[in-house]
């Protein structure tokens, strides 16, 4: 009993060095000290008390009810993990999975075999290193600022995953309660701010590397593309060459995009997310409205991208409401509120409602004019004197995202029976290293086009003598075959109106 009394007396002496104690109440969970408080010095006095009690394994908190201030002192919680073995094992595993993801992304970008030295070497340098640097910097931002505020925190726990990311991110475990709103804000925003400042230059470097790479497009047939945020879209506009093939993404640019997207997710003002810390620091108990609004927002987004349902469920399981800091009485200064405004701005600039979009394979073509105005056409008008002949040209453009073969044939509409001659003379394919000219000389031909090519087709019309003046019509029919066609043949007709003078 004397030992307990001595411990209580020691705690009373510690509290009395910073506050005037008026009453002591002992309960099974904490020792409550009724104190007199000077609001102007309360924050500094409480933080000094907290730092005094840390070596004795005690944690204080301060509350105010009906004008009475109470300092509650209880045992400091014991950390669940004391060593770093788990952190190290997870880091090694995540390096391995992101290395495989790097090879995966490099082979898709460069067109090399997945299981090759080239894929694993360049994938590690271009994707694994920048992605882990962003995630590691994010978590170390939390860790270092927590240490500065005297809050115990674990080293980062990295979470391995499968390609194309190779990781679900990382987190640190707070092993002490947060002392006050200022610390809550600074610890919460430190990670996203550091990660954001690293992700932006990494994304710019990746976009520059992609724009400088002159290799031809190798990916077609649809696929998955990631949606740009407002900020990433602006950065893409600085390197328009990088958008030539939307299905090819430089791994470093992708790592930067992932870093920005992770920043946005963490800044959502919900529960235990970094944005939840910021919202709790800024708005106190009123943060719960923002938190529930964020969960509702994610549930709505879930109808467009199912992964948001899972994310909303995780937040609900972990808790939508954020616990208060030990000192929830001292409000933030305007200079700290600016940090909250910065967090909101970063969230708006980096959030993407539908992160990944699957573009299906699509095979299609269109007849287009060979001179301005360009664009799809349904008919061509030609004037020829009888007897006589003329040649006109139309473009056949690949409008899909797969390589196609277009079967062209002339349908004379009985004009051949009255002596007309209609045939395809030749066509020239553009869009490759050099134009390819093919001689035909018949009523039909096959034109093969990749996703970047079009062909200029020349058609000869010969009118026999004795043809009466008037307007005569025949057609050119095209059928396209390629991956992703709804039916084996997709047909389109071009009407040719010939005015005989």
C-alpha positions as CSV (number, residue, x, y, z in Angstrom):
1,X,0.0,0.0,0.0
2,X,2.9,2.4,0.9
3,X,4.3,1.7,-2.6
4,X,1.1,2.8,-4.2
5,X,0.9,5.9,-2.1
6,X,4.5,6.7,-3.0
7,X,3.8,6.3,-6.7
8,X,0.7,8.6,-6.4
9,X,2.7,11.1,-4.5
10,X,5.4,11.1,-7.2
11,X,2.9,11.7,-9.9
12,X,1.3,14.5,-7.9
13,X,4.7,16.1,-7.5
14,X,5.3,15.8,-11.3
15,X,1.9,17.3,-12.1
16,X,2.4,20.1,-9.5
17,X,5.5,21.2,-11.3
18,X,3.4,22.4,-14.2
19,X,-0.1,22.9,-12.8
20,X,-1.6,23.9,-9.5
21,X,-3.3,20.7,-8.2
22,X,-6.6,21.3,-6.3
23,X,-7.8,17.7,-5.9
24,X,-6.8,14.1,-6.6
25,X,-9.2,11.3,-7.5
26,X,-7.9,7.7,-7.8
27,X,-9.9,5.2,-10.0
28,X,-8.9,1.7,-11.3
29,X,-8.0,3.1,-14.8
30,X,-6.3,6.5,-14.1
31,X,-5.4,9.0,-11.5
32,X,-7.3,12.3,-12.0
33,X,-5.8,15.6,-10.9
34,X,-8.1,18.6,-10.7
35,X,-5.9,21.5,-11.7
36,X,-5.9,25.3,-12.2
37,X,-4.9,26.2,-15.7
38,X,-3.6,29.4,-17.4
39,X,-5.0,29.0,-21.0
40,X,-2.1,31.0,-22.3
41,X,0.5,28.6,-21.1
42,X,-1.6,25.4,-20.9
43,X,-0.2,23.8,-24.2
44,X,3.4,24.3,-23.2
45,X,2.8,23.2,-19.6
46,X,0.9,20.0,-20.6
47,X,3.6,19.0,-23.2
48,X,6.3,19.5,-20.6
49,X,4.4,17.3,-18.2
50,X,3.9,14.6,-20.9
51,X,7.7,14.6,-21.6
52,X,8.4,14.3,-17.8
53,X,6.1,11.3,-17.4
54,X,7.3,9.4,-20.5
55,X,10.5,8.0,-18.8
56,X,8.2,6.8,-15.9
57,X,5.9,5.0,-18.4
58,X,2.9,7.2,-17.8
59,X,0.8,9.2,-20.2
60,X,-1.3,12.2,-19.2
61,X,-4.4,13.7,-20.9
62,X,-6.3,16.9,-20.1
63,X,-10.0,17.6,-20.3
64,X,-12.4,20.4,-19.4
65,X,-15.9,19.8,-18.1
66,X,-18.1,22.6,-16.8
67,X,-15.1,24.9,-16.5
68,X,-13.0,22.4,-14.5
69,X,-9.7,21.1,-15.9
70,X,-8.6,17.6,-15.1
71,X,-5.3,15.9,-15.9
72,X,-5.7,12.1,-16.1
73,X,-2.6,10.0,-15.7
74,X,-2.4,6.4,-16.7
75,X,0.1,3.7,-17.7
76,X,1.8,4.1,-21.0
77,X,0.8,1.3,-23.3
78,X,3.4,-1.4,-24.1
79,X,4.4,-1.8,-27.7
80,X,3.3,-5.1,-29.4
81,X,6.5,-5.4,-31.4
82,X,9.8,-4.4,-29.9
83,X,12.2,-5.7,-32.6
84,X,12.5,-4.9,-36.3
85,X,12.5,-8.4,-37.7
86,X,9.0,-8.2,-39.0
87,X,9.8,-4.9,-40.7
88,X,12.9,-6.3,-42.3
89,X,11.2,-9.5,-43.5
90,X,8.3,-7.5,-45.1
91,X,10.7,-5.1,-46.7
92,X,12.6,-7.9,-48.3
93,X,9.4,-9.5,-49.5
94,X,8.2,-6.2,-50.9
95,X,11.4,-5.6,-52.7
96,X,11.0,-9.0,-54.3
97,X,7.4,-8.5,-55.4
98,X,8.0,-4.9,-56.7
99,X,11.1,-6.3,-58.5
100,X,8.8,-8.8,-60.3
101,X,6.3,-5.9,-60.9
102,X,9.1,-3.8,-62.3
103,X,10.1,-6.6,-64.8
104,X,6.4,-6.9,-65.6
105,X,6.0,-3.2,-66.4
106,X,9.3,-3.0,-68.3
107,X,8.5,-6.0,-70.6
108,X,5.1,-4.4,-71.4
109,X,6.9,-1.1,-72.2
110,X,9.9,-2.4,-74.0
111,X,8.6,-5.5,-75.6
112,X,11.2,-7.8,-74.1
113,X,10.6,-11.3,-72.5
114,X,9.4,-11.1,-68.9
115,X,12.0,-13.7,-67.8
116,X,15.1,-11.9,-69.1
117,X,18.0,-9.9,-67.6
118,X,16.9,-6.8,-69.5
119,X,13.4,-6.9,-67.9
120,X,14.6,-7.5,-64.4
121,X,17.5,-5.0,-64.6
122,X,15.7,-2.1,-66.1
123,X,12.5,-2.9,-64.3
124,X,14.3,-2.7,-60.9
125,X,15.9,0.6,-61.8
126,X,12.9,2.2,-63.5
127,X,10.1,1.1,-61.3
128,X,11.1,-0.7,-58.1
129,X,13.6,1.9,-56.9
130,X,11.4,5.0,-57.5
131,X,8.2,3.4,-56.1
132,X,9.8,2.1,-52.9
133,X,11.6,5.5,-52.5
134,X,8.2,7.3,-52.6
135,X,6.5,4.9,-50.2
136,X,9.5,4.8,-47.9
137,X,9.8,8.6,-47.8
138,X,6.1,8.9,-47.1
139,X,6.3,6.6,-44.0
140,X,9.6,8.0,-42.8
141,X,8.0,11.5,-42.9
142,X,5.5,10.2,-40.4
143,X,8.2,8.4,-38.4
144,X,10.6,11.4,-38.0
145,X,7.9,13.9,-37.2
146,X,6.4,11.5,-34.6
147,X,9.9,11.2,-33.0
148,X,10.2,15.0,-33.0
149,X,7.0,15.2,-30.9
150,X,8.2,12.5,-28.6
151,X,5.7,9.9,-29.9
152,X,6.9,6.3,-30.2
153,X,6.4,4.9,-33.7
154,X,7.4,1.7,-35.5
155,X,9.6,1.6,-38.6
156,X,7.6,1.2,-41.8
157,X,5.7,-2.1,-42.5
158,X,5.7,-2.7,-46.2
159,X,2.9,-4.8,-47.7
160,X,3.8,-7.0,-50.7
161,X,1.4,-7.6,-53.5
162,X,1.2,-8.8,-57.1
163,X,2.0,-7.0,-60.4
164,X,1.5,-4.4,-61.8
165,X,2.1,-2.6,-58.5
166,X,3.9,-5.3,-56.4
167,X,2.8,-3.7,-53.1
168,X,-0.2,-2.5,-51.3
169,X,1.8,0.3,-49.8
170,X,3.3,0.7,-46.3
171,X,2.3,1.9,-42.8
172,X,3.8,2.7,-39.4
173,X,2.3,1.9,-36.1
174,X,1.9,4.7,-33.5
175,X,2.7,3.2,-30.1
176,X,1.8,6.3,-28.1
177,X,-1.3,8.5,-28.2
178,X,-0.9,11.8,-30.1
179,X,-0.2,14.6,-27.6
180,X,-2.1,17.5,-29.2
181,X,-3.8,18.9,-32.4
182,X,-0.6,20.4,-33.6
183,X,1.3,17.1,-33.4
184,X,-1.7,15.3,-34.9
185,X,-1.7,17.6,-37.9
186,X,2.0,17.6,-38.5
187,X,2.4,13.8,-38.1
188,X,-0.6,13.3,-40.4
189,X,0.5,15.6,-43.2
190,X,4.2,14.8,-43.0
191,X,3.9,11.5,-45.0
192,X,1.8,12.8,-47.9
193,X,3.8,16.0,-48.1
194,X,7.1,14.2,-48.4
195,X,5.8,11.5,-50.7
196,X,4.1,14.2,-52.9
197,X,7.3,16.2,-53.2
198,X,9.2,13.1,-54.3
199,X,6.4,11.7,-56.6
200,X,6.2,14.8,-58.7
201,X,9.8,14.9,-60.0
202,X,9.8,11.1,-60.4
203,X,6.6,11.4,-62.6
204,X,8.2,14.2,-64.6
205,X,11.4,12.2,-65.1
206,X,9.3,9.2,-66.3
207,X,7.3,11.3,-68.7
208,X,10.5,12.8,-70.1
209,X,12.0,9.4,-70.6
210,X,8.9,8.1,-72.3
211,X,8.8,11.2,-74.6
212,X,12.4,10.8,-75.5
213,X,12.0,7.1,-76.4
214,X,11.6,7.0,-80.2
215,X,10.8,3.3,-80.5
216,X,7.6,2.6,-82.4
217,X,4.3,1.6,-80.7
218,X,4.2,-2.1,-79.9
219,X,1.1,-2.4,-77.8
220,X,-2.3,-2.6,-79.5
221,X,-5.5,-4.6,-79.1
222,X,-6.8,-2.6,-76.2
223,X,-5.6,-3.0,-72.6
224,X,-5.6,-1.2,-69.3
225,X,-4.7,2.5,-69.0
226,X,-4.5,4.6,-65.8
227,X,-6.5,7.8,-65.5
228,X,-4.6,10.9,-65.0
229,X,-5.4,13.2,-62.1
230,X,-5.6,17.0,-62.6
231,X,-1.9,17.4,-61.7
232,X,-0.7,14.3,-63.7
233,X,-2.7,15.4,-66.7
234,X,-1.0,18.8,-66.6
235,X,2.4,17.1,-66.4
236,X,1.5,14.9,-69.4
237,X,0.7,18.0,-71.4
238,X,4.3,19.0,-71.0
239,X,5.4,15.9,-72.9
240,X,2.8,15.3,-75.7
241,X,5.2,12.7,-77.3
242,X,4.6,10.4,-74.3
243,X,0.9,10.2,-75.3
244,X,1.5,8.8,-78.7
245,X,0.6,5.3,-77.5
246,X,-1.8,5.5,-74.5
247,X,-1.2,1.8,-73.7
248,X,2.5,2.2,-73.3
249,X,3.6,3.7,-70.0
250,X,7.1,4.2,-68.9
251,X,7.6,2.4,-65.6
252,X,9.1,5.4,-63.9
253,X,6.1,7.6,-65.0
254,X,3.8,4.8,-63.7
255,X,5.7,4.8,-60.3
256,X,5.2,8.6,-60.1
257,X,1.5,8.1,-60.8
258,X,1.2,5.5,-58.2
259,X,3.0,7.7,-55.7
260,X,0.5,10.6,-56.4
261,X,-2.5,8.2,-56.2
262,X,-1.3,6.8,-52.9
263,X,-1.0,10.3,-51.6
264,X,-4.5,11.1,-52.6
265,X,-6.0,8.0,-51.0
266,X,-4.1,8.7,-47.7
267,X,-5.5,12.3,-47.7
268,X,-9.1,11.2,-47.7
269,X,-10.6,12.7,-44.5
270,X,-11.7,9.5,-43.0
271,X,-10.9,7.4,-39.9
272,X,-7.2,6.6,-39.3
273,X,-6.0,7.7,-42.7
274,X,-3.6,10.6,-42.9
275,X,-6.5,12.8,-44.0
276,X,-8.4,11.6,-41.0
277,X,-5.6,12.9,-38.8
278,X,-5.6,16.3,-40.6
279,X,-9.4,16.6,-40.4
280,X,-9.5,15.7,-36.7
281,X,-6.8,18.3,-36.0
282,X,-8.6,21.0,-37.9
283,X,-12.2,20.4,-37.0
284,X,-12.1,18.5,-33.7
285,X,-15.2,16.3,-33.0
286,X,-16.9,17.8,-36.1
287,X,-14.5,15.7,-38.2
288,X,-16.9,12.8,-38.0
289,X,-19.2,14.5,-40.6
290,X,-16.3,14.7,-43.0
291,X,-15.3,11.1,-42.2
292,X,-18.8,9.7,-42.9
293,X,-19.1,11.9,-46.1
294,X,-15.8,10.4,-47.3
295,X,-17.1,6.8,-46.7
296,X,-20.3,7.6,-48.6
297,X,-18.3,9.1,-51.4
298,X,-16.3,5.9,-51.7
299,X,-19.4,3.8,-51.7
300,X,-20.8,5.9,-54.6
301,X,-17.5,5.5,-56.5
302,X,-17.8,1.8,-55.9
303,X,-20.5,1.6,-58.6
304,X,-17.9,2.7,-61.1
305,X,-14.9,0.9,-59.7
306,X,-15.6,-2.0,-57.3
307,X,-12.3,-1.7,-55.4
308,X,-13.7,1.4,-53.7
309,X,-16.3,-0.8,-51.9
310,X,-13.4,-2.8,-50.3
311,X,-11.6,0.4,-49.3
312,X,-14.8,1.8,-47.7
313,X,-15.3,-1.5,-45.8
314,X,-11.7,-1.3,-44.5
315,X,-12.3,2.2,-43.2
316,X,-15.5,1.1,-41.5
317,X,-13.8,-1.9,-39.9
318,X,-10.9,0.3,-38.6
319,X,-13.3,3.0,-37.3
320,X,-14.8,6.0,-38.9
321,X,-14.3,8.3,-35.9
322,X,-10.8,9.4,-34.9
323,X,-9.8,9.3,-31.3
324,X,-8.9,12.7,-29.7
325,X,-5.3,13.7,-28.9
326,X,-4.2,13.9,-25.3
327,X,-4.7,17.6,-25.3
328,X,-7.7,18.4,-27.5
329,X,-8.3,21.8,-25.9
330,X,-5.6,23.9,-27.6
331,X,-6.7,25.0,-31.0
332,X,-4.5,25.2,-34.1
333,X,-2.8,28.5,-35.0
334,X,-3.5,30.0,-38.4
335,X,0.0,29.0,-39.6
336,X,-0.9,25.3,-38.9
337,X,-4.3,25.7,-40.5
338,X,-2.5,26.6,-43.7
339,X,-1.0,23.1,-43.7
340,X,-4.6,21.8,-43.7
341,X,-5.4,23.9,-46.7
342,X,-2.3,22.5,-48.5
343,X,-3.5,19.0,-47.7
344,X,-6.9,19.7,-49.3
345,X,-5.3,21.2,-52.4
346,X,-3.0,18.1,-52.8
347,X,-6.1,15.8,-52.5
348,X,-8.0,17.7,-55.2
349,X,-5.0,17.7,-57.5
350,X,-4.1,14.1,-57.2
351,X,-7.4,12.1,-56.6
352,X,-8.6,9.9,-59.4
353,X,-12.2,8.5,-59.1
354,X,-11.6,5.7,-61.6
355,X,-7.9,4.8,-61.4
356,X,-7.7,2.1,-64.1
357,X,-9.8,2.0,-67.2
358,X,-10.0,-1.1,-69.4
359,X,-10.1,-0.3,-73.1
360,X,-11.5,-3.3,-75.1
361,X,-10.0,-4.4,-78.4
362,X,-11.8,-2.7,-81.3
363,X,-11.3,-3.3,-85.0
364,X,-12.7,-0.7,-87.4
365,X,-12.0,1.5,-90.4
366,X,-13.4,4.5,-92.2
367,X,-13.4,6.0,-95.7
368,X,-12.0,9.5,-95.4
369,X,-11.3,12.3,-97.8
370,X,-7.8,12.7,-99.1
371,X,-7.9,16.5,-99.0
372,X,-9.3,19.1,-96.6
373,X,-11.8,18.9,-95.0
374,X,-10.7,15.5,-93.6
375,X,-12.9,13.1,-91.9
376,X,-15.3,10.2,-92.5
377,X,-17.3,10.3,-95.7
378,X,-20.3,8.4,-97.1
379,X,-20.1,9.4,-100.7
380,X,-17.7,10.9,-103.4
381,X,-18.8,13.0,-106.4
382,X,-16.9,12.7,-109.7
383,X,-17.5,14.5,-113.0
384,X,-16.2,12.8,-116.2
385,X,-16.8,13.6,-119.9
386,X,-18.0,10.7,-122.1
387,X,-16.2,9.0,-123.6
388,X,-13.3,9.4,-121.1
389,X,-11.7,8.3,-117.9
390,X,-10.5,9.7,-114.6
391,X,-9.0,8.5,-111.3
392,X,-10.1,9.5,-107.9
393,X,-8.6,8.7,-104.5
394,X,-10.0,8.1,-101.0
395,X,-8.3,7.2,-97.7
396,X,-8.9,4.0,-95.8
397,X,-8.0,4.7,-92.2
398,X,-7.6,2.3,-89.3
399,X,-10.0,3.7,-86.6
400,X,-9.6,0.9,-84.1
401,X,-6.8,-0.1,-81.8
402,X,-5.8,-3.4,-83.4
403,X,-4.0,-4.4,-86.7
404,X,-6.6,-5.1,-89.4
405,X,-7.0,-6.3,-92.9
406,X,-9.6,-4.5,-95.0
407,X,-11.1,-6.3,-98.0
408,X,-12.1,-3.7,-100.6
409,X,-14.3,-4.5,-103.6
410,X,-16.1,-2.5,-106.2
411,X,-19.8,-3.1,-106.6
412,X,-20.6,-1.8,-110.1
413,X,-24.4,-1.6,-109.7
414,X,-24.8,-3.0,-113.3
415,X,-22.6,-0.2,-114.8
416,X,-20.2,-3.0,-116.0
417,X,-23.0,-4.4,-118.1
418,X,-23.2,-1.1,-120.2
419,X,-19.5,-1.0,-120.8
420,X,-18.1,0.9,-117.8
421,X,-14.7,-0.1,-116.5
422,X,-14.2,0.2,-112.7
423,X,-11.1,-1.1,-111.0
424,X,-8.7,-0.3,-108.2
425,X,-5.5,0.8,-109.7
426,X,-3.2,0.8,-106.6
427,X,-3.0,1.9,-103.0
428,X,-0.2,3.4,-100.9
429,X,0.1,2.7,-97.1
430,X,1.3,5.6,-95.0
431,X,2.3,5.7,-91.3
432,X,5.3,3.4,-91.3
433,X,9.0,4.1,-91.9
434,X,8.3,4.9,-95.6
435,X,5.2,4.7,-97.8
436,X,4.4,1.3,-99.4
437,X,2.9,1.3,-102.8
438,X,1.0,-1.7,-104.0
439,X,-0.3,-2.2,-107.6
440,X,-3.7,-3.8,-108.0
441,X,-5.4,-3.5,-111.3
442,X,-8.6,-5.3,-110.4
443,X,-12.1,-4.8,-108.8
444,X,-10.9,-5.9,-105.3
445,X,-7.9,-6.0,-103.0
446,X,-6.8,-6.5,-99.4
447,X,-5.2,-3.7,-97.4
448,X,-3.3,-4.5,-94.2
449,X,-3.0,-1.7,-91.7
450,X,-1.5,-1.5,-88.2
451,X,-2.9,0.9,-85.5
452,X,-1.0,3.9,-86.8
453,X,-1.5,3.5,-90.6
454,X,-3.9,4.5,-93.3
455,X,-4.0,3.8,-97.1
456,X,-4.7,6.1,-100.0
457,X,-6.7,4.0,-102.6
458,X,-6.9,5.1,-106.2
459,X,-9.9,4.0,-108.3
460,X,-10.1,4.2,-112.1
461,X,-13.4,5.0,-113.9
462,X,-13.6,4.6,-117.7
463,X,-16.9,5.6,-119.5
464,X,-17.6,4.2,-123.0
465,X,-18.7,6.2,-126.0
466,X,-22.4,6.7,-126.5
467,X,-23.1,7.1,-122.7
468,X,-25.9,9.5,-122.2
469,X,-25.3,12.4,-119.7
470,X,-26.6,11.9,-116.2
471,X,-25.6,10.9,-112.7
472,X,-24.6,7.2,-112.2
473,X,-23.7,5.5,-108.9
474,X,-21.6,2.6,-107.9
475,X,-20.2,1.7,-104.5
476,X,-17.0,0.5,-102.8
477,X,-17.6,-1.9,-100.0
478,X,-15.1,-2.6,-97.3
479,X,-15.0,-5.5,-94.8
480,X,-12.5,-5.5,-91.9
481,X,-11.2,-8.4,-89.9
482,X,-9.1,-8.3,-86.8
483,X,-9.1,-9.1,-83.0
484,X,-12.0,-7.7,-81.1
485,X,-14.5,-7.5,-84.0
486,X,-18.1,-8.2,-82.9
487,X,-18.6,-10.3,-86.0
488,X,-16.0,-11.7,-88.4
489,X,-16.7,-8.9,-90.9
490,X,-17.6,-5.3,-90.3
491,X,-18.8,-3.7,-93.5
492,X,-19.0,-0.1,-94.7
493,X,-20.0,1.3,-98.1
494,X,-18.7,4.3,-100.0
495,X,-21.1,5.6,-102.7
496,X,-19.4,7.1,-105.8
497,X,-21.7,9.5,-107.8
498,X,-20.4,10.0,-111.3
499,X,-21.8,12.9,-113.3
500,X,-21.4,12.2,-117.0
501,X,-21.0,15.4,-118.9
